[in-house]
Amino acid sequence: MTNLGAIKVEPLLVGHIVRRGTVIVDASSSVTLVRAADRLISIDTGSPRVKLKLVEALKSQNLAAADVDFVINTHMHVDHCGCNELFQNAMFIAHSLESPPAHYQKISGEMTLMPGVAVLPTPGHCAGAISVFVTADRKYAICGDALPTRDNFLKHVPPSVNTNPRLALKSMDMITSWADVVFPGHDASFEVIRKK
């Protein structure tokens, strides 16, 4: 039996977006590490430009990419999966609508990876967007671009890049109604403060 209190969620890299006016000129996703049941899970791997930073971030945790058991790509945009090749020993997971490579485990609905760690569809940014819901000492949602920044939550606006804004807001609302802490795709983690 897994001790849910022993599951740890920690940021490896905090994502960013750089805009020139309304044009995105650089972006890299957050990379979040989940330690559960003696397994290591990386949610997203960032853009190719952050490869050295990611290696250093793992090293600061006394880890190497080869130690990671699972990589969950919230979607297949290069700013979220650009360092996948570092993780030679990992099983890769993505939604089938994202047309991931053949070696991926493809999901199309909800999946429990292990006790306390579930993967759910959160479409809107793209049809195959998924988020990872972790039940530990608190409820954590690691959600890629289903909720890219804290501002999206505070202003209740969908990601600026989306395939369906109504569906994107529905996914955001599902995430923030469940989670105590959100790890967004391109921002630092934040606590969800609910109005009483």
Beta strands, then each sheet from edge to edge (+ up, - down):
strand 1: 8-13
strand 2: 16-20
strand 3: 23-28
strand 4: 31-36
strand 5: 39-43
strand 6: 70-72
strand 7: 91-95
strand 8: 105-107
strand 9: 111-114
strand 10: 117-121
strand 11: 130-135
strand 12: 139-142
strand 13: 181-183
strand 14: 190-191
sheet 1: 1+ 4- 5+ 6+ 7+ 8+
sheet 2: 2+ 3-
sheet 3: 9+ 10- 11+ 12- 13- 14+
end
